[in-house]
Amino acid sequence: MSTTVPRPHSTRPARRTAAPPEVAVPPDADALPTRFFVAGVAACTLGVALFLGLRLTAWAPHEDETLALFVGRKPLGAMLETVLGHRGGAPLHFLIAWSIAHLGGSLQWLRLVSAICAVASVPLVALLGAKLAGRGPALAATVIVSGSWVLLFHGVYGRMYSLFLFTSLLANLALLRALERGGRSWWFWTIATVLMLASHAYGALVFAAHGLYVLLVRTRVREWALHAALVFVVGFPMWRSDFVLAHRLDVGVGRGGAKLNGPWSVLQYLRQVAADFTAGYRIALTLAIVGAGVGLWRLAKTRPRSALFVGCMFGVPVTMFVVGRFGNSTSPETRHLIFAAPLFALCVGVGALSRPGRWQLVGAAAVLALVPLELHWGHSKTPALYDGEPHVRVAARHEASSLLAQISRPNDILFGFDPLFLGAWERGGDVSGTVVPRADPKLALDVLRNTAKPLGHALFVFDASDNNNISPHMRIDLQFPGGNGRWEAWTFGPFLILRTLDPTRDVSTYLERARDAQLVGKRLDLGDADVNFDTVWRAQLRLKRSQR
């Protein structure tokens, strides 16, 4: 007869496992059937894709898009040195622009990348929302984000903000997965975080919020610390780029700056951010903010760890804005917090669907009713995105770019990254790669000093239709004083092109001609001429001080 020998009790302490992601689950969190959830997310994704595809070229080319492609024209090493060592910014975005420029692409290619990132972000919003709050609120958040100006506008804007949204969503999802599963999942978070940091300087705020959340929930802290250290080391070029950018724009700790100067100004800024995430009309915005507050409270009651995650993602940037200093030449805009748009929308969705029964139908109807208000708000901010660029301006822009393609010489000195220069380059013109920045006197002087001498002709472009003008109009009345025979001038609708008759040869002469050109712009009441004149004047002061 056999007997079963009892196994001895182990004296080893049980291995500590990760805490469950939530301590309480609301009863109706996932009441929405999966098939309806998938269908709704697919409809939102398709809607965003159709809108961006149809409006990809509706908005006029912008100087910041020109900047990316002109910097991308440089050889890879020179481009990286410019971005990491002189300008600062988003290395991944500039690497994409470099690839497009060297593949023979155009601005439409760069915008297509933004559109792809925006479209790909829509299902990620749904996945993140479902993980944090359930399928119903996640679908509501997806609907809200899909109609928001911040997504649709930056989906056709050839800059880094859609890329930043996409990579931040990947990083958020990867963190939550890694905290649940550990092991190899941390490598996904590491890669996604490095890509996010390379997409925008504000990725550092998301990185900090992740660290704060891990420390507060006290789950897999050691694993996170090891991979965070790896991110910090691998991301050193991005930290260097961010430091360069912060130094250029006078960003640091302490009060100051034109926009954020104290808690009240921070609240006003956050109100504008919430408006651009949803709709800025008083009643709609008030309801959205109240709904978000109710949603966050509901999350705290039912899914405390989800609420803590959202709180960290909101709290870190708000703290930075309160204690930070932002130079007069820059200040945070809505686009800098684009990573928070899905979480704000999720809180609104949770608030709208927080009460069971028929009230959920009312909340769902309110979410759907918000979408046309979002579209109307977006139209009020950037009408050209929805209506298209006026035909008369399109024709004038094409004519002006064609002229520049004919008259451009490789040793010209261009002032500002004007889209007309980009248009001339896309038309096959031998357009110079030497561009003097128009908003940074130090960088402008550095560019001039590092350019081979003698300097070539100076080229300037003015736009009477720019919204920065007191009274934008589609035709420029040229009353050109002649400048003692120093200039050639052409007008095309709202555009004025000036070129010096003779090469400028040295830095001092170039700055004198640049000052004279901006005086012409000031006489014509062109808004940017004031800012540009200040840049030239400050560069002249720097040059004089260095020559003493």
Secondary structure by P-SEA (a helix, b strand, c coil): cbbbbccccccccccccccccccccccccccccaaaaaaaaaaaaaaaaaaaaaacccccccaaaaaaaaaacccaaaaaaaaaccccccaaaaaaaaaaaaacccaaaaaaaaaaaaaaaaaaaaaaaaacccaaaaaaaaaaaaacaaaaaaaaccccaaaaaaaaaaaaaaaaaaaacccaaaaaaaaaaaaaaaaccaaaaaaaaaaaaaaaaccaaaaaaaaaaaaaaaaaaaaaaaaaaaaaacccccccccccccaaaaaaaaaaaaaaaccccaaaaaaaaaaaaaaaaaaaaccaaaaaaaaaaaaaaaaaaacbbbcccccccccccccaaaaaaaaaaaaaaccccaaaaaaaaaaaaaaaaaaaaaaaacccccccccaaaaaaaaaaaaaaaaaccccbbbccccaaaaaaaaacccccccccccccaaaaaaaaaaccccccbbbbbbbcccccccccccccccccccccccbbbbbcccbbbbbbccccccaaaaaaaaaaaaaaaaaacccaaaaaaaaaaaaaaaaaaaac
